[in-house]
Amino acid sequence: MAEMSERDQEPGEHEAPTPQIGDDVTSSDEGFLHLTADNEHTAGTQPGQSLIRPDRDATITTQQATQSNERAGTVEHLAAQRSFPPLDTNSPEIKAHLSALRTEMIRLLTDLRWEGYSVEEIVQRLVTLLNVGPVIQWQNTLVPFLYEIDRAGALLPTWLTLIDSDDLSDLPAGANPAETALGRARRYAILLLGKYRTMGIRGESQSINLPAYLGKLAVDPNVSMYATEALVKQATIPSMQALIEALKVAKGWAKVDVVEGCLAFKQERFFDMVVDSGLENAPGLESYIALPIYRVIPLEQYFTTEQNIAPRLQANAALIFQRVLRDSITPPTQQNPLPQLFTRPLVAPAQSLFAAAQRDPTWPYAVTLHTLGVLLGRYWSEISRQRPLDGQIIDQVYQVLPLMNDVERWMAGPGRDVLLQTISDPQETNQAQVARTLGELRDPRATSLLIKRLEQIQVPRDRAQALTISALCSALSSIGERRSAQPMLQMVNRSIDIEHRSHLSKRSDNLPYGDPAVAGSIIYAAAIRAAGQLGDHNAIEQVWRAANDFDPYVRMQALDALALLDPQGEIGQSRSVAREALSDPRTSIIKQATQLILRYHDLDAVPILRRTREERPELSILLQETLQSLGQ
């Protein structure tokens, strides 16, 4: 998420335009919000330097700000998933701490109201007082405790000033802002706003609409987790409206939190809006969105003929279901929990989806039914081998299995036809999943269509398009026609400044999320990987060149491709490339290189192995074993 993986992690999915939601809001029942949706949708380099032709559109400042923002949001959200022991409020230590805190908070109130202390002075004291422990562990105790002391809201101006503080300045890369004293106090303050259901007063003449204020915080991935929880706690019409408004524009982790907040109200009137927003604007985080939707919203209702359902809702519901299927596609072991797919009856959405696909074949239906077929095949294989599986899984698989013969026939006819039509449509922008499915089906009819798509590419616009191009290359390698290798490499030469990249200093770390060179690396690595898998020996010179790229992700793919194209090291240049990789700044690449050296039985690499053993003591055992295997 924050970075590309070391080897085979799939980068995030592409982004789509944000849906529009109408402004008409009325209320006839408490807790219900009446909104209408607009269905008019289309179905060694310097930091920030672009290595894609032409220069990037965004400025370096914007790129760096986005990069920092996304990284902080990622660190905090992943940290929040860790389990903490519950706070024992009956222990003498915690009781004493809370008693002392109550005394200090009352003193703060007195100093603010009667002693003439400024809001800024009170804020500084609060930062120290509220640095009690992890927010996730303390919030259920501390937030009600603080509200009980200040029910009248005398500290609201102080809380708002605290929230407006910057807790990201001078924060080291990869650090969690929620673990700093200011960060903790700021997050407790945001959660506390959920207790105040009326307008807050900020100073004598300036008022603030708390739901609208929290709604703005809800689109900031650094604090969206707490702002959305505060809005849900308020449970008022304005707080619901604020969350729906945030749903329009939230991105990344903020989109995840806003979707969960909207679902927490359990209002059926919100379901269409949540499904309409789909998985867009959260690349790489689709699973965090799809699973909560699947748990709360019965997706089968979007596949029926009983009501007039917008095509976009049908398509998004299918893709949400497909994501859940994909995340559950590997049968669990005894140590793993029950996959989320089986926490609800599977037969209803499966049958409704297939019936809808038969009525109106579309690519989202075809992609989802293909994934369903793969999943059931894997689970049935485990059941037939009498592997231990949860009884709930076995029952649901048996209920859906009778459907699969008809699904297989449909996929062999209308399903494949609609996928081929989609990949050949120049107006269709959602190509990645279609290409991936055609690759898994290994349909040779798709080869020419996929190559044609590649030949139309000149310069990738962004990381999203790069991911689509990567999917096209992966599909071609899966189909296995060797003639497709050269069009992929020609596309790389057109769209990426390879010469420039090869003269940059080699990086040891992956490119950070948001770096404009990431898109080029995704494309370059995908094409090199595919060329190796296709076994096109005409591509070996470009593989050698890729092994000298500045991005370690590309270099790793190049060494993998080299092992496929010249497995015995029959070409002298292949041996030279493997030797040079022994001096790579990336540890994992040196490990790859030692495997190649052993495969090639290259005794000329012995001096380099010895030198690297001295320079890289953390690899001394591996390198010594390599030398011994070479008879040295």
C-alpha positions in Angstrom: 0.0 0.0 0.0 2.5 2.5 1.1 5.1 0.9 -1.1 5.4 -1.7 -3.8 6.1 -5.2 -2.4 9.5 -6.9 -2.6 8.4 -9.3 -5.3 4.9 -10.3 -6.2 2.4 -8.1 -4.4 -0.3 -6.9 -6.7 -0.4 -3.1 -6.7 -3.7 -1.4 -5.9 -6.6 -1.4 -8.3 -7.3 1.7 -10.5 -9.4 4.6 -9.4 -12.7 5.6 -10.9 -14.7 8.9 -10.9 -16.5 9.7 -7.7 -20.3 9.4 -7.9 -22.5 12.4 -7.3 -25.2 12.5 -4.7 -28.1 14.9 -4.6 -28.6 17.7 -2.1 -32.2 17.1 -1.3 -32.5 16.2 2.4 -35.7 15.9 4.3 -36.8 13.9 7.3 -40.0 12.3 8.2 -38.7 9.8 10.8 -36.0 10.2 13.3 -32.9 8.5 12.1 -33.8 8.5 8.4 -32.2 10.6 5.8 -33.9 11.2 2.5 -31.3 11.6 -0.3 -31.4 11.1 -4.0 -28.5 9.9 -6.1 -27.5 11.1 -9.5 -27.1 8.0 -11.8 -25.5 9.8 -14.7 -22.2 8.0 -14.5 -20.0 6.5 -17.1 -20.4 2.6 -17.0 19.2 7.6 -7.9 16.8 10.0 -9.1 15.7 13.1 -7.4 12.5 12.7 -5.3 9.5 13.2 -7.4 11.3 13.1 -10.8 9.2 11.6 -13.6 10.7 8.8 -15.6 7.6 8.5 -17.9 7.3 10.4 -21.1 6.2 13.2 -21.0 6.7 15.1 -17.7 4.1 14.5 -15.0 1.2 16.9 -14.6 1.3 17.2 -10.8 3.9 19.3 -9.0 6.6 17.8 -6.8 5.1 19.5 -3.8 1.7 18.0 -4.4 3.2 14.5 -4.9 5.3 14.7 -1.7 2.3 16.0 0.3 0.1 13.2 -1.0 2.8 10.6 -0.4 3.3 11.7 3.3 -0.5 11.9 3.9 -1.1 8.4 2.5 1.8 6.8 4.4 0.7 8.2 7.7 -2.9 7.0 7.1 -1.6 3.5 6.2 0.6 3.2 9.3 -2.1 4.2 11.7 -4.8 2.1 10.2 -2.7 -1.0 10.1 -1.6 -0.3 13.7 -5.2 0.0 14.8 -5.9 -3.6 13.6 -3.6 -4.9 16.3 -5.3 -6.3 19.4 -4.8 -4.6 22.7 -5.7 -6.1 26.1 -8.8 -4.5 27.5 -8.3 -1.7 30.0 -8.9 -3.0 33.5 -10.8 0.0 35.0 -11.1 -1.9 38.3 -7.4 -2.1 38.9 -6.0 0.2 41.6 -3.5 1.8 39.2 -6.1 2.8 36.6 -8.5 4.0 39.3 -5.8 6.2 40.8 -4.8 7.5 37.4 -8.4 8.4 36.5 -8.9 10.1 39.9 -5.8 12.2 39.4 -6.9 13.0 35.9 -10.3 14.2 37.1 -8.7 16.5 39.5 -6.4 18.0 36.8 -9.3 18.4 34.4 -11.4 20.2 36.9 -8.4 22.5 37.6 -8.1 23.1 33.9 -11.8 24.1 33.6 -11.4 26.5 36.6 -8.2 28.0 35.1 -9.9 28.5 31.7 -13.2 30.0 33.0 -12.1 32.0 36.1 -8.3 32.4 36.1 -7.8 34.0 32.7 -5.7 31.2 31.1 -5.7 31.2 27.3 -7.0 28.4 25.2 -3.5 27.7 23.9 -2.1 27.3 27.4 -4.9 24.8 28.3 -4.1 22.9 25.1 -0.5 22.5 26.1 -1.5 21.1 29.4 -4.1 18.7 27.8 -1.5 17.2 25.5 0.5 16.1 28.6 -2.5 14.9 30.6 -4.0 12.8 27.7 -0.8 11.0 26.9 -2.1 8.0 28.9 -1.8 5.1 26.4 -2.9 3.8 22.9 -6.0 5.5 21.7 -7.6 2.2 20.6 -7.1 0.8 24.2 -8.2 3.9 26.1 -10.9 5.5 24.0 -13.9 3.6 25.4 -12.9 4.6 29.0 -11.4 8.1 28.5 -13.9 9.7 26.1 -17.0 9.2 28.3 -14.9 10.1 31.3 -13.9 13.5 29.8 -17.4 14.2 28.6 -18.8 13.6 32.1 -16.5 16.3 33.4 -17.4 18.8 30.6 -21.0 18.1 29.7 -21.6 21.8 29.3 -19.0 22.1 26.6 -16.9 24.8 28.2 -13.8 23.1 26.8 -15.1 22.9 23.2 -13.0 25.8 22.0 -10.0 24.0 23.5 -10.8 20.7 21.9 -11.3 22.4 18.5 -7.9 24.3 18.8 -6.3 21.0 19.8 -7.8 19.3 16.7 -6.6 22.0 14.4 -3.0 21.4 15.6 -0.5 19.8 13.2 0.6 16.4 14.5 2.5 15.4 11.3 5.3 18.0 11.3 8.7 16.5 11.9 7.2 13.1 12.0 9.7 10.4 10.9 8.8 8.3 7.9 6.8 5.3 8.9 6.0 6.7 12.3 2.4 6.5 13.7 1.1 9.9 14.6 -1.4 8.3 17.0 1.6 7.3 19.2 2.8 10.8 19.8 1.6 12.9 22.7 0.0 15.5 20.5 -1.5 12.8 18.2 -3.1 11.0 21.0 -4.6 14.1 22.5 -5.9 15.2 19.1 -7.6 11.9 18.5 -9.3 11.8 21.9 -10.6 15.4 21.1 -12.1 14.2 17.8 -13.8 11.3 19.4 -15.1 13.6 22.2 -16.9 15.7 19.6 -19.2 12.7 19.0 -20.7 13.3 22.4 -21.8 16.8 21.6 -24.9 16.7 19.4 -25.5 20.4 19.1 -23.6 23.4 17.7 -20.3 24.0 19.4 -19.2 27.6 20.3 -15.7 28.7 19.3 -15.0 32.0 21.0 -17.6 34.6 21.7 -18.6 35.4 18.2 -17.6 32.4 16.1 -19.8 29.3 16.0 -19.1 26.0 14.3 -21.3 23.3 13.0 -19.8 20.2 14.6 -21.2 17.6 12.1 -19.9 19.6 9.1 -16.6 20.1 10.9 -16.3 16.3 11.5 -17.3 15.7 7.9 -14.3 17.6 6.7 -12.1 15.6 9.1 -13.6 12.4 7.8 -11.9 12.8 4.4 -8.5 13.1 6.0 -7.0 9.6 6.0 -4.9 10.5 9.1 -8.0 11.1 11.4 -10.9 9.7 9.3 -11.1 6.6 11.6 -12.0 8.9 14.6 -14.0 11.5 12.8 -16.4 8.9 11.3 -16.8 7.2 14.6 -17.7 10.5 16.2 -20.3 11.2 13.5 -21.8 7.7 14.1 -21.9 8.4 17.8 -23.8 11.7 17.2 -26.5 9.7 15.3 -28.3 12.8 14.1 -29.6 13.9 10.7 -26.8 16.4 10.2 -24.1 13.8 11.1 -25.6 11.3 8.6 -25.6 14.1 6.0 -22.0 14.8 6.8 -21.0 11.2 6.2 -22.9 11.0 2.9 -21.3 14.2 1.7 -17.9 12.7 2.7 -18.7 9.6 0.7 -18.5 11.7 -2.5 -14.9 12.8 -2.1 -13.2 10.4 0.4 -10.2 8.5 -0.9 -7.9 5.8 0.3 -8.3 4.9 4.0 -10.7 7.8 4.4 -13.0 6.0 1.9 -12.8 2.8 4.0 -13.8 4.6 7.2 -16.6 6.6 5.6 -18.1 3.5 4.1 -18.0 1.7 7.4 -19.6 4.8 9.1 -22.4 4.9 6.6 -23.1 1.2 7.1 -23.0 1.6 10.9 -26.3 3.5 10.7 -27.9 0.4 9.2 -30.2 2.6 7.1 -31.4 0.8 4.0 -31.8 4.2 2.4 -28.0 4.5 2.4 -27.4 1.1 0.8 -27.7 2.3 -2.8 -25.4 5.2 -2.2 -22.7 3.0 -0.7 -23.0 0.5 -3.5 -23.0 3.3 -6.1 -19.7 4.5 -4.8 -18.4 1.0 -5.2 -14.7 0.2 -4.8 -13.4 3.3 -6.4 -11.0 5.8 -5.0 -9.3 3.3 -2.7 -6.7 1.5 -4.8 -5.2 -1.5 -2.9 -7.9 -1.2 -0.2 -10.8 -2.7 -2.0 -11.1 -5.6 0.4 -11.5 -3.3 3.3 -14.5 -1.8 1.6 -16.1 -4.9 0.0 -16.2 -7.0 3.2 -18.2 -4.5 5.4 -20.6 -4.0 2.5 -21.0 -7.7 2.0 -21.7 -8.2 5.7 -24.4 -5.5 5.9 -26.0 -5.2 2.5 -27.8 -8.2 0.8 -26.2 -7.9 -2.6 -28.6 -10.3 -4.2 -31.3 -7.6 -4.2 -29.3 -5.8 -7.0 -29.6 -8.9 -9.2 -33.4 -9.3 -9.2 -36.0 -8.2 -11.7 -38.5 -7.1 -9.1 -37.5 -3.4 -9.3 -35.8 -1.1 -11.8 -32.2 -1.1 -10.7 -29.6 1.1 -12.3 -27.0 -0.8 -14.3 -24.2 0.9 -12.3 -25.6 -0.5 -9.1 -25.8 -4.0 -10.6 -22.2 -3.8 -11.9 -20.8 -2.5 -8.6 -22.7 -5.1 -6.6 -21.2 -7.8 -8.8 -17.7 -6.4 -8.4 -18.1 -6.1 -4.6 -19.2 -9.7 -4.5 -16.2 -10.7 -6.8 -13.8 -9.0 -4.4 -15.1 -11.0 -1.4 -14.9 -14.2 -3.5 -11.4 -13.4 -4.5 -10.3 -12.7 -0.9 -11.8 -16.1 0.2 -10.6 -18.1 -2.8 -8.0 -20.0 -0.8 -9.5 -22.6 1.6 -8.6 -21.9 5.2 -6.4 -24.1 7.3 -7.4 -25.2 10.8 -5.6 -22.3 12.3 -7.3 -19.7 10.1 -10.7 -18.2 10.8 -13.8 -18.8 8.7 -13.6 -16.8 5.5 -15.9 -13.8 5.5 -17.7 -15.1 2.4 -19.3 -17.9 4.4 -20.5 -15.7 7.2 -23.6 -15.2 5.1 -25.6 -17.7 2.9 -23.7 -18.0 -0.4 -26.4 -19.6 -2.4 -28.7 -16.5 -2.6 -26.3 -14.1 -4.2 -24.8 -16.8 -6.4 -28.2 -17.9 -7.8 -29.4 -14.3 -8.3 -26.1 -13.3 -9.9 -26.3 -16.1 -12.4 -29.9 -15.4 -13.2 -29.0 -11.7 -13.9 -26.1 -12.8 -16.1 -28.3 -15.0 -18.2 -30.8 -12.1 -18.7 -28.1 -9.5 -19.5 -24.5 -10.7 -20.0 -22.1 -8.0 -18.8 -18.4 -8.2 -18.0 -18.8 -7.6 -14.2 -21.1 -10.7 -14.1 -18.7 -12.7 -16.2 -15.7 -11.8 -14.0 -17.6 -12.6 -10.9 -19.0 -15.9 -12.1 -15.5 -17.0 -13.2 -14.1 -16.2 -9.7 -17.0 -18.1 -8.2 -16.2 -21.1 -10.3 -12.5 -21.0 -9.4 -13.4 -20.7 -5.7 -15.9 -23.6 -5.7 -13.4 -25.8 -7.6 -10.7 -25.2 -5.0 -13.1 -25.9 -2.1 -14.6 -29.0 -3.7 -11.1 -30.3 -4.2 -10.4 -29.9 -0.5 -13.7 -31.6 0.4 -13.2 -34.5 -2.0 -9.8 -35.1 -0.4 -11.5 -35.1 3.0 -9.4 -32.2 4.3 -10.8 -30.7 7.5 -13.1 -27.8 6.8 -15.7 -26.0 8.8 -19.1 -27.6 8.5 -20.6 -24.3 7.5 -18.3 -24.1 4.5 -19.1 -27.6 3.4 -22.8 -27.0 3.6 -22.7 -23.8 1.6 -20.4 -25.3 -1.1 -22.9 -28.3 -1.5 -25.8 -25.8 -1.9 -24.1 -23.9 -4.7 -22.4 -26.8 -6.6 -25.5 -27.9 -8.6 -25.4 -24.4 -10.2 -21.8 -24.8 -11.6 -22.5 -26.9 -14.6 -24.8 -24.3 -16.0 -22.3 -21.5 -15.0 -19.6 -23.4 -16.9 -21.6 -23.6 -20.0 -22.5 -19.9 -19.8 -18.9 -18.9 -19.3 -17.9 -21.0 -22.4 -20.4 -19.0 -24.5 -21.9 -15.7 -23.5 -19.4 -15.1 -20.7 -16.3 -15.3 -22.9 -18.0 -13.4 -25.7 -18.8 -10.4 -23.4 -15.3 -10.4 -22.0 -13.8 -10.4 -25.6 -16.2 -7.6 -26.6 -15.2 -5.6 -23.6 -11.4 -5.9 -24.1 -11.9 -4.9 -27.8 -14.0 -1.8 -27.0 -11.8 1.3 -27.1 -14.3 3.2 -25.0 -14.2 0.8 -22.1 -11.8 1.9 -19.4 -12.3 -1.0 -16.9 -9.8 -3.4 -18.5 -7.7 -4.8 -15.7 -10.2 -7.4 -14.3 -11.4 -8.3 -17.8 -7.8 -8.9 -18.9 -6.9 -10.9 -15.8 -10.0 -13.1 -16.3 -9.2 -13.8 -20.0 -5.7 -14.7 -18.9 -6.9 -17.2 -16.4 -9.3 -18.6 -19.0 -6.3 -18.8 -21.4 -8.5 -18.0 -24.4 -6.3 -17.6 -27.5 -8.9 -15.4 -29.1 -7.9 -12.7 -26.7 -4.3 -12.5 -27.8 -4.7 -10.3 -30.8 -7.2 -8.1 -28.9 -4.8 -7.6 -25.9 -1.9 -6.9 -28.3 -4.0 -4.3 -30.0 -4.7 -2.6 -26.7 -1.0 -2.4 -25.9 -0.2 -1.0 -29.4 -2.6 1.9 -28.7 -0.7 2.9 -25.6 1.7 5.8 -25.9 2.3 7.3 -22.5 0.6 6.0 -19.3 -1.3 8.8 -17.6 -0.9 7.6 -14.0 -0.4 4.6 -11.7 -3.9 3.5 -12.4 -3.3 3.1 -16.1 0.0 1.4 -15.3 -1.8 -1.2 -13.3 -4.2 -1.9 -16.2 -1.2 -2.3 -18.6 0.4 -4.7 -16.1 -2.8 -6.7 -16.2 -2.7 -6.8 -20.0 0.9 -8.1 -19.9 0.1 -10.7 -17.3 -2.9 -12.0 -19.3 -0.7 -12.3 -22.4 1.9 -14.3 -20.5 -0.8 -16.6 -19.1 -2.3 -17.3 -22.5 1.2 -18.2 -23.6 1.6 -17.1 -27.2 5.3 -16.1 -27.7 4.5 -13.6 -30.4 3.0 -11.2 -27.8 6.4 -10.6 -26.1 7.7 -8.1 -28.6 4.6 -5.8 -28.7 4.9 -5.6 -24.9 8.6 -4.6 -25.0 7.9 -2.1 -27.8 5.3 -0.5 -25.6 7.8 -0.2 -22.8 10.3 1.6 -25.2 7.6 4.0 -26.3 6.3 4.9 -22.8 9.3 4.7 -20.4 12.6 6.6 -20.5 14.7 3.4 -20.0 18.0 5.2 -20.9 17.5 7.7 -18.2 16.5 5.1 -15.6 19.6 3.0 -16.3 21.9 5.9 -15.5 20.4 6.6 -12.1 21.9 5.2 -8.9 20.4 1.9 -7.8 18.0 2.1 -5.0 18.0 -0.4 -2.1 14.4 0.5 -1.0 11.2 0.3 -3.0 9.8 3.5 -4.5 7.4 5.1 -2.1 3.7 5.3 -2.8 3.0 8.4 -4.9 6.4 8.7 -6.5 5.8 9.5 -10.2 8.3 6.8 -11.3 6.2 4.0 -9.8 3.9 3.8 -12.9 6.9 3.2 -15.1 8.3 0.6 -12.8 5.0 -1.3 -12.8 4.9 -1.4 -16.6 8.6 -2.2 -17.0 8.5 -5.0 -14.5 5.3 -6.5 -15.9 6.7 -6.6 -19.5 10.0 -8.1 -18.4 8.3 -10.7 -16.2 5.9 -11.6 -19.1 8.7 -11.9 -21.6 10.5 -14.3 -19.4 7.4 -16.4 -18.8 6.8 -16.5 -22.5 10.3 -17.8 -23.2 11.0 -15.2 -25.9 14.8 -15.4 -26.3 14.8 -12.3 -28.5 14.0 -10.3 -25.3 17.1 -11.3 -23.4 19.0 -8.1 -24.2 16.2 -6.0 -22.7 16.2 -8.3 -19.7 19.9 -7.7 -19.2 19.3 -4.0 -19.4 16.4 -4.2 -16.9 18.7 -5.9 -14.4 20.6 -2.6 -14.2 17.5 -0.5 -13.5 17.5 1.9 -10.6 14.3 0.4 -9.1 14.9 -2.9 -7.2 11.4 -4.1 -8.1 12.3 -4.1 -11.8 15.7 -5.6 -11.1 14.2 -8.6 -9.3 11.8 -9.3 -12.1 14.7 -9.1 -14.6 16.7 -11.7 -12.7 13.6 -14.0 -12.5 13.2 -13.6 -16.3 16.9 -14.3 -16.9 16.6 -17.6 -15.0 13.9 -18.6 -17.4 15.5 -17.4 -20.6 19.0 -18.6 -19.9 18.7 -21.2 -17.2 22.2 -22.7 -17.7 24.1 -19.4 -18.3 25.1 -20.4 -21.8 25.4 -16.7 -22.8 28.4 -14.9 -21.3 26.5 -11.7 -20.7 24.0 -13.5 -18.5 26.8 -14.6 -16.3 28.1 -11.1 -16.1 24.7 -9.8 -15.2 24.4 -12.3 -12.4 27.9 -11.4 -11.1 27.0 -7.7 -11.1 23.9 -8.4 -9.1 26.1 -9.8 -6.3 27.0 -6.2 -5.5 23.4 -4.9 -5.5 22.4 -2.6 -2.6 19.2 -4.7 -2.1 19.8 -7.8 0.0 17.0 -9.9 -1.6 18.6 -9.3 -5.1 22.0 -10.6 -3.8 20.1 -13.8 -2.7 18.6 -14.1 -6.1 22.0 -13.6 -7.7 23.6 -16.4 -5.6 21.0 -18.8 -6.9 21.8 -17.9 -10.5 25.6 -18.2 -9.8 25.0 -21.7 -8.4 22.9 -22.7 -11.4 25.5 -21.4 -13.8 28.3 -22.9 -11.7 30.2 -19.7 -12.4 33.6 -19.9 -10.8 34.5 -16.4 -12.1 32.1 -15.1 -9.5 34.2 -16.4 -6.6 36.2 -13.2 -6.0 33.0 -11.1 -6.0 31.4 -13.5 -3.6 34.4 -13.2 -1.2 34.4 -9.5 -1.5 30.7 -9.2 -0.8 31.0 -11.6 2.1 33.4 -9.1 3.7 31.4 -6.0 2.8 28.0 -7.5 3.8 28.4 -9.4 7.1 24.6 -10.0 7.3 24.9 -12.2 4.2 28.2 -13.9 5.2 26.6 -17.3 6.0 24.7 -17.4 2.7 27.7 -16.3 0.7 30.0 -18.8 2.5 27.5 -21.6 1.7 27.5 -20.5 -1.9 31.3 -20.6 -2.1 31.3 -24.1 -0.6 28.7 -25.2 -3.1 31.1 -24.0 -5.8 33.9 -26.1 -4.3 35.7 -23.1 -2.8 
